[in-house]
Every structure is written in C-alpha cells, then in structure tokens.
Amino acid sequence: MKVGLMALSGVRVRNEKLVKLGVTLPQFVSRGNVIAQLPSLSLLIIASVTPEDVEVDYVEVPDVSQVREPNPSYDLVAITSYSAQIHEAYELADRYREARIPVIMGGTHVIAESAEAKRHADSVAIGEAEVLWPKIMEDFKDNRLQPFYKEENPGTYDLSSSPIPRYDLLATKNYNRITVQTSRGCPHDCEFCAGSKLFGQGFRQKPAGLIVREIEKIKEKWPKPFIEFADDNTFVDKKWSGDFLEALIPLKVKWFTETDISVAEDEELLKLMYQSGCYQLLIGLESTSKVSLDGIDTHNWKLKQRDRYLEAVHRIQSNGITVNGCFVVGLDGDTPDIFKDIRDFIEKSKLLEAQVTVLTPYPGIRLSRRLKQEGRLFKDQYWDRCTMFDLNFKPKNMTPEDLEKGLLWIFGEIYNEKEYLKRKRHYMDIIKTLPKRGK
Amino acid sequence: MNKLEREIIDTIAEESGIDRDDIKSDSDLYSLGIDSLSSLEILALLEEKFNIIIQDTELKNINSVTEIVRLVSSKIEKKES
C-alpha cells in the first residue's frame, strides 16, 4: 500500500501592487523564500505514525496547475493546506477523487471549515495527526473510512509521546532550514491568532531530551543544520527553557524561533540562547500604538509590555540575537498614523528584520466571528485572500484605501535595501563585541 | 589559491563549521548552507582578523566566497596604500 502525503506550499499574495513592489525589496523576498522552502512538519509527523508496512511519499505542491495528473500508484492521499491555498488543495483533492483515489484532508483551515472540506474529501481529520492518523489508516485498511475523525479532547495529547518526524523523507539538497516543534499553543490568546488555539487550549511542551533526539536525527542528514522551531511561543516556561538551551549547546546548531518579548527580562536566558546558536527570534510586537494593543489578548499582556519594547529589543539584540519584529496593521485602534509610528519604531530600535502584515480574520478564530457580527467582513468566504497581505474587512479608524496606501508606503520604507544594509551593519557591530557562540 | 583566499576560507570554515575541503573559491554561500545572518558573522570576524571596516553599502551582493575575497582584498589594499 502506498500513501501520498501532500502539502500546498509557498507564500501567496493577491494584492497586485504589493506583489509588484515586494519583488523589488530584498528583505521581503528573503523571508518569503525562507518560508516557502520550509518542509511541512505536519506531513513528516503523519508519516511517522503511518504503519511500517505502508509506503509513503512526501510531496510539496507549490502550484497545483503544474500537477499534470494524479499519481496512479497511490492508494490513498492526505492533503494539508493553509487557508490561502485551500482552493488549490480542494482542486487537487477533487482530481484524486475523480481518479478514484480516496482523499483525507487535515490542517488548520480544515479544522475550522470541516463541512466545506468534506465536499472535497472522503474523510476530514479534525485534530492532531498523532491522535487521528493511526485510526484513519486502520479504518482505511479495513475499508470503513469515516467521514469525520475528530480528536476527543483537543489539546491533551502528551507531546512526550511524539514520534520523531520522518526527516528521512526529505531530499537533502532542497532544504536549508529544517523545522522542529518543541511546543504547541501559547498562553496569550490573541484575538487574531490562527495557530495556537485550533489544536486545543493548552500549552504543551516536549521534553528537552526528545527534541535533542529529533535534532540528532536531522544531523544524520544535514550535519550542520539551521533549525526553525515551528512553535507559537517557545520560551513560556523559563525553567524548561534553561534545560532545553543547555541541552542544545553541544549539538552546535543554528536556530530560529518564535517567542514573546518576556525573554528580554532574563539576561542569563539570552546568553544561553546566543551560546546555543540562536540567530533570530521572531516576536509579535503587534503594534506600537497602545490604543491598538488594548484588548488584542485576553489579559492585555501585550499592552502591558509596550513601554518596554524599545529596551527589550535592544537587550535581545545586544546579546547577539537578532529580532524579527512583527507588526499587524488594521487593528481597531489604528489610524493612518500607525504606519509612520511603526516605521519610526523600527528605525529607532534597529530591529534587524521587521514583518508588517494585515490583520487577517482566519476562519474559526475569535476575530473573524467578531468582524462578522459587526458586519465588517467584505465577503463571507475569502479564504484565498487570507494571505496576511490582503485586506478582508472594513478597518475601524481608516478606510481600506488608507490601509493599502499605508502598507505600500511602509514596505518601501522598511524593506528598501539602504535601510536593510544599515541594520545588517549594526548587527555586525554587535557581534564583534561578543564571545564566539558555544563558548 | 593565494594566501588571502586560504585565510578567508579557513575563517568561513571555522565560523560555519563546514568542512574546509567543501569550500571552494567560487562556492556560493547559500549552497554551502550559509544564510544571510551567518554571512554577517563571518564578515564581522574577517573585519577583526584583517583590521578592516566594511561599509553598510558594501554588504550588498555578498553571495559567494569570490565576492568576500574581492571585498576583503580591496579593503586591505586600500588600507595599505
């Protein structure tokens, strides 16, 4: 038996003006390329819980129009996709079903829109692969596939039981960064977060020893890997963080992760991060405006951090760890002044990298429910525009035109080569003041 | 390969952990697995080693070992003249 595991890959942007401008901006292109080249960890996890007697194929689909015909050697196909590519995923699924090859669909979009997905799939998986996939395979072998497979207690799967993802399925030369997951979830509960709550409410972490074993497995294929930790918020538990970083040092890897700004409070942790090979932290600063930050997360945690942003970025970067600061525009408190405010903050803080995206009402999240209630969504169904660069709703304190104009302006300001090179030079000056990593 | 090239390649190998024999004069940094941030650390190390200063505008288009060698040698020549 052979199963084709497929992920729609790559980054999508529908706004033509932005596409045209974006390709001329080196930093924008650079991060886009990195994201596009990351392997699909969910497929590698599915492969790891597939029975040993079943052959699996790992397939990334950057452009569904380039898929000429279904692969007839597959007995079953599993497809995952984010919202922006979901119509392409459905097209792929329809083609396989026309060829009488059963299709299972899963992933964050499908969890939120399971009835919609079912129209294109034989079965829909609503939950985590480790919990659902073994049962799906068992039922498929017994010819009794169910229409829906739903995780009974989402967010309770013990990550210490996680199998090591099947990194061996990846072609070595195709990947410069390899994804590893250390945790699932995030305690902050931001209204716009699409990732951290769909697999359950809790925050769960893998034991450091298990992560070390995963990285050792990766090193069998990539001796000097760059690891991208595919987490929502890695350093929530400071005790775990210390143990984990100590365990990372001997592995001599370079790494990147997403976390929150609280790491800046712990100088020892920052030193351990640097020593263990951390090159960059992606941090959701979300906004420079206190009015805009007010209410974005349940406990207003991010608003409370705002006064410390500048000092925190400085402290992290002074420790040799670059910060990729993420900002969301289109928040209810945003006026057209927000673009200049964010640009000024980036310049003043000397953030090595910055990511400015448009508030996106992904299906199934609190934000989309509220905007729908308030009658502010442009359309009921807008999945292909869930790109983080396209606007899908009426902003509260500016016009859609203001937002688009501001977005194009700030992209030109922060992603232009001159500014980016200045920030790179700043990073080199910091590095020269620090001991070598691993010491 | 001249002495300067050898020293630069040694530095790249030391900093990146890549086997020295895998780094050729014309190697592309990205193909070697050296990303943008790692290349900045290598350049910072070379600045210290050769007592040179690389301007921000000169960081543009540094994508290969050849380009690093060219940049560093032009800086050394300028310093010596």
HADDOCK unambig.tbl for C-alpha pairs under 7 A between the chains (distance, minus, plus):
assign (segid A and resid 176 and name CA) (segid B and resid 33 and name CA) 6.06 0.50 0.50
assign (segid A and resid 421 and name CA) (segid B and resid 56 and name CA) 5.30 0.50 0.50
assign (segid A and resid 421 and name CA) (segid B and resid 57 and name CA) 6.42 0.50 0.50
assign (segid A and resid 421 and name CA) (segid B and resid 59 and name CA) 6.52 0.50 0.50
assign (segid A and resid 422 and name CA) (segid B and resid 56 and name CA) 5.47 0.50 0.50
assign (segid A and resid 425 and name CA) (segid B and resid 56 and name CA) 5.32 0.50 0.50
assign (segid A and resid 428 and name CA) (segid B and resid 40 and name CA) 6.06 0.50 0.50
assign (segid A and resid 428 and name CA) (segid B and resid 41 and name CA) 6.43 0.50 0.50
assign (segid A and resid 428 and name CA) (segid B and resid 44 and name CA) 5.36 0.50 0.50
assign (segid A and resid 431 and name CA) (segid B and resid 41 and name CA) 6.72 0.50 0.50
assign (segid A and resid 431 and name CA) (segid B and resid 44 and name CA) 6.93 0.50 0.50
assign (segid A and resid 432 and name CA) (segid B and resid 44 and name CA) 6.19 0.50 0.50
